[in-house]
Structure formats: structure tokens, C-alpha cells
Amino acid sequence: MLMLVGVSTFARGQAVTLESLLEEMANGDALARLPSPWYDSLQASSYNRESTHRDAPGWFADSDGTGFIRQEKRPDGTDEWVLMEHEGPGCITRIWTPFFYYDFADRTGPNIRIYLDGSAQPVIDEPFIPLVTAKGSIGEPFARFTARAGDLYMPIPFARSCRVVTNAKPFYYIINYRAYEPGTVVETYSKEAIDRAEAARKEIADRLGSVPPVTSEWRLNAPPRVVAAGAEWGIQLPPGPHAVREIMLSFPEAVENPSLLRSLVIAADFDGAPCVWVPVGDYFCSADAVHPFATLKRSVTEDGEFRSRWVMPYASIGKVRFINTGASDITIAAQVGTNGWTWDEHSMHFYAGWRPDETVPGNTFLDWNFVEVTGTGVYVGDARTVLNPQKGTWWGEGDEKIYVDGAWDAGFPTHFGTGTEDYYGWAGGEVPTRRDEFSHPFLANVRVGGLDGATLGYNIVTRERGLDAIPFRSRLRMDMECSPGVDIREARHQLGYSSVAFWYARPGARHNRPPAPDQSARAIMKYVEIDGRGRIAK
């Protein structure tokens, strides 16, 4: 049930409000500028508390379902379990939990209670699972059912403090939230704030439900052309300041010849810096074949149309390139649209970086790095491609470990998750099948193997961040554990990995994902190519 609390004092036009957060959620321009007011993106989760330091025992303890902060008594003598607490202004940006609670048949779970600004009355007090699966007080698209899980994206801002509890021992959960700098004026979530934001909620729901066509001041509509083997097609953008609003690639040849998805690269250079260099298939979650899906920033159709809607600003010069690293000519058509942009000290360049194919044996546990960035920026998304050559098995026990600024030197991540599929918004409980594929505005389970009816073959997941984007002042490192299910943990049980990371950064930032033309020119790994020792052939 939704309960009433008082509204904090705030100055209109200067405060963080429910309306401003809703608008920011669907506004691509907001991601391309450093946040103002600044916030730290933090996470509370049920990760295994045996993990205490990167160099200590227990770092790969994957029993992640029962961690919490503490158990405490209410004035009436009943117990509550504290999942998350924060002192200062902030905002909950995402809550995830499975659609079962210990017993796979329990689809309700305990009540989740959210207390704001020290109030004894929660603003939310209702069954946890219905809340995040759009069967409670918050409907779609701000709460969504995925595959055996739910994700709540309704922003819940608070002026002074927040405490999230359950009235029974918690199961798996992840809570993402913003911690604004002291003194930031925030209007606390309340019935009055919800009522006032009704029009904004409806507008943003419509925008999230069906992505509107991109309008641009300058647009190139290029007819099909041949990009010869080893050559590139460069599209010079209008002199700045501008921002790319959309890149559309028509690539029907890839439907019949999927190997071209790895050898054709999408690249972009802004203000003299190489910022994007990723094979088209990997950029669009289609490394092995064309996989239709649609999120807020990217979409693919079954006939080979690929659209990117990331906003990509530049101050003076920009160029989009399509590079053919393969041995065969490729025929493509493209559209690129830009609008004017006010470039200032908050503006950032867009980056996309690829880590090529690599195999890891099942008995080796390691933190597999997507990207490391030094400089100032905002991390906004990623995709992971996993080749599983073992029938009927689970490949994704590994937790995300995201280090922001000084966290790496401290030896413990800013974000410590509960499992790969949890990070991407769905849940385990059974070995997935192709019925578990879905596309939502910020999350997509693009492909579930399917060659054996389960996970044999390629498994592709992606996440795009909105209000849960992660700003960093000096450094960001995104790792994901390589940790397969317990039935494939021998040396012969090889898994293949590749990834793409998306981020924004101020000029001068550096990263560890340079162009990799030799790897792009090489054929993608095939699940059938396994040698006598169980290794996947390249």
C-alpha cells in the first residue's frame, strides 16, 4: 500500500523532483553531460558476505542470496531486515528481485518497506515480488516482469535519508541508488509528488513504451554501396558543435552471411579522438547472427536493419566510419542524423569499446574485465556474449564488480552483484530456454543458446543505464566474474566470452579497449569446434 509522508521544502527549478527524474530517465542528452547536481551511483545487494577483499579468501563465494545489513526490532516487537540505508539526499533508481522467494512456488515474498527522511511510516509497504513485477502499486513500464524476476525503475527520491527493509529474511535482491552531494535539494517521494507528476509519468511511459522517430537538423541518407575488403566508408559530419542522434545501418547481406557481422566495424571519431570501435554484430548484440531486439538506445530487425540512438556530442569535428576488416566485399546502406549541441565543461564524448573472444576453463575463477577508464565520465551500459558448448548447463553464476574512483585501491567494488543474469535483470531457478528472451527499454536477454532447447550455443545479454548510470571522477573498472554453474567446473568445460562497454567521458580520458582489427577479421568462435582437451577453437 502507498502511504503518505510530508513533502520536503524545495525550490522549484532548482530541486531534484520526481518530474525532473522522470524526464531525465528518457532523455538521452542527460547521459551525455556530467551530472549536475553531482551524485554517486551506489548499490546494495544480497552478495555473499564471505567476500571481503579482492586478495582475501572467499572472493568467489557465489552463494549470494541471503546477505543483508542487519536484523532489528520494530517498536511493536516484530522484526525487520535492513537491505539498504543511506543518510543524505538521494534517490532509489532500480530494484530487482526474483519472482520466487526461497520456495520456487512462493511468488509473493515478504513485504518491502521503504522509509524516507526518518519517517516511522513507509512510503511503500507491499509484497516485494508483485511490486517489481508490475502487479503492485506501480505499473508498466516502470515495473516489469522479465524472466523469473522483476525490475522496478520508478525513481524514489528522498531529501534526508532512506532505509529499505523487509519483514522477513531477504532472498536475492539488488537496489541501485543515487547519493547526491550534501546540500542538494531533493523533493521526497510522496502521494502529493506522485499526483503532481501524473502527466509526466504518462508522457514518459509512452516514450519508454514505443521509441519515437529521431528528428535531426542534418541527415545523410546514403544509398547502398560496396565497402571493399580491407577498405572503409567514412561519413564526415557537419562541423560542430553537434551531436549524432541516430546511426542506421541497412545490412541485409548479414542475414544470409552472419560471418560479416564480426568483420564489419562501426567506428566514430570525435574532435580528433577515436571514441567508438566495435564490430557491428557485437555493438548490436548479434555477433553470431542477426538477433532482433529493441531497447531505448539500440534496435535490430530480422531483415538486418540496425539502429543506434546513443547521443554522441562533439565540439568541432566528427566522423562515422564503417570498416571492412574481412576478406569479402560488403554492401551496406546508412543513415546518420545530427542536431546542434551546446558544448561546455559538462559535455562528454561517447565511447564504445570491444573485448574480443576469449576462452576460460570451468575450473578457473577470475574477474573478467569489460573496460577500465581513467578520467572523468559516466558508465552507461554493456553487453556480454557467452558461447556455451555444454548441453543443458548454466554459464552465469558470476557477479558484477564495478569499481568507481578509489574503490580499486581499497580492494572492494562500489557495486557487488549477485549473478550475471541478475545484473541483466532476470533470474535463474531453472536452466533458461529461448522462451526466456525479452527486450525492455533498459534490459534485454537477446539470445538464449537454443541449440539443445536450452543454453547450448550463444547467449547474449545487455543492459543500458538511465537513472542508474554510474558517474566517475577519476577511474572506472567494470568486471564480471567468470563463474559457471556447478555442473561445468572442470578444465575441459570451456566457455567463450566477449563483451562491449558503453560510456561517456570528458576529453583526455583513456581506456584499455583499443581497436582490434586482427580479431575482427577472424571468424567468431564456433561451438562445434572443440579439440580433444575441451578447448573452443578460434
Secondary structure, 3 states (H helix, E strand, C coil): CECCCCCCCCCCCCCECHHHHHHHHCCHHHHCECCCCCEEEEEEECCCCCCCCCCCCCCCCCCCCCCCCEEEECCCCCEEEEEEEEECCEEEEEEEEECCCCCCCCCCCCEEEEEECCCCCCCEEEEHHHHHCCCCCCCCCCEEECCCEEEECCCEEECCEEEEEECCCCCCCEEEEEEECCCCCECCCCHHHHHHCHHHHHHHHHHHHCCCCCCCCEEEEEEEEEECCCCEEEEECCCCCEEEEEEEEECCHHHHCCCHHHHEEEEEEECCEEEEEEEHHHHCCCCCCCCCEECCCEEECCCCEEEECCCEEECCCEEEEEEECCCCCEEEEEEEEEEECCCCCCECEEEEEEEEEEEEECCCCEEEEEEEEECCEEEEEEEEEEEECCCCCCCCCCCEEEEECCHHHHCCCCEECCCHHHHCCCCCCCCCCHHHCEECCCEEEEECCCCCCCCCEEEEEEEECCCCCEEECCEEEEEEEECCCHHHCCCCCEEEEEEEEEEEECCCCEECCCCCHHHHHCCCCCCCCECCCCCECC
